[in-house]
Amino acid sequence: MAATSLIILAAGMGSRMNSDLPKVLHPLAGAPLLHHAMQAGRALQPERTVIVTGHGAAEVEAAARRFDPDIDTVLQAEQLGTGHAVQQAMPLLAGLTGDAVVLFGDTPLIQPDTLERMREARAQHAVVVLGFEGAGRYGRLVMRGPELDRIVEYKDATDEERSISLCNSGVMCVDTSLLADLLNELRADNAAGEYYLTDIVAIARSRGLSCGAVICDSRETVGINTRAELAEAEAMFQARARADALENGVTLTAPETVFFALDTVIGRDAIIGPSVVFGPGVTVESGAEIRAFCHLEGCHISRGATVGPFARLRPGAELAEDVHVGNFVEIKNAVLDEGVKVGHLTYLGDAHIGEKTNIGAGTITCNYDGVNKHRTEIGPRVFVGSNTMLVAPVSIGRDAMTGSGSVITEDVPAEALAIGRARQVTKLGMAVRLMDLFMSKKKKA
């Protein structure tokens, strides 16, 4: 297979979004729209990826590099159309051969296998365009038998051309060495006064070159221009992600209530309960169970672990096999070794918990002093009594215990029992006398 270069157009302002945020950075499934296009293109294993920026260029570039630090960017300072945008990328592709695939940063639902079909079709055509069956104000693909004759923009189309149902998505796959040459012949003699990328089809045909079209589901070509369209795309993404999870052997007890992120990974035979929300960066291994009303992000859950209901796992949470995290537990930047049990009403942050340790209800690692974060180290087979406050930095050795209600401020040696609470004082009859005193003061007031 010939080498592939990827050009992603991400220069638009997106004024209809009514936002200070560049359009391609609006989130869909926990990730910027741009990342969706980049992920689809990544499946082609591109030799080079060029992001064409414009509005909010610095923000867009930073977001793109978070996804792939090896991308290149180029600024389209003046917005003169899609053809002009692609022209800005061409100097970065100088000397490269193979295919150039042009994608759009605001078209997040395109599938990798669709791009692969386009690349395969490029073996028969100099230019391949992605089309879909539709209507509305899209450009039309004018076919001549199996060949694509030309693309006509809707505003420039005749009534007869507008009646064509085969619409242009804008996505193209073109011979890289040919693309720059075709772009040089673009003219802005159209109703918008712009350089249309679509015009390269007619230019290629005038040279006797073959052009073709690949057809995909119209849902893959959905572009985002408004908040309403963003919400519709979210619904489409989630529906597809749920269907994929079920197909891959994941149990979703109430699929319509589960929300996935772009990069969510779930192994077969995992069970996901109702109203679970996956943020970015979550992996759930085979056989794990996530119970109802959990929120997970940036975490890893191993085989046989159970989480929830009503648990929150934050970035850096690592759960080993057969860990149990119960209701109203929050874990952040903490590693729980095999067989750890954290039943309920607990916060563990910046910590390491050894295997088969039991964390009692109401336990808190007090990890923040107002300026810095500090770690808590708990060894294996420790029993942490309910309502224990662990004031970090602090460590508890293997097989140790803490008494319920303790505030632990010093390291606890292995096999020791640590109790850090005030001695109880009981004064007989004092409760009644105090109540009488309080009532008499209230009456006088």
Disulfide bonds with the S-S distance in Angstrom:
none
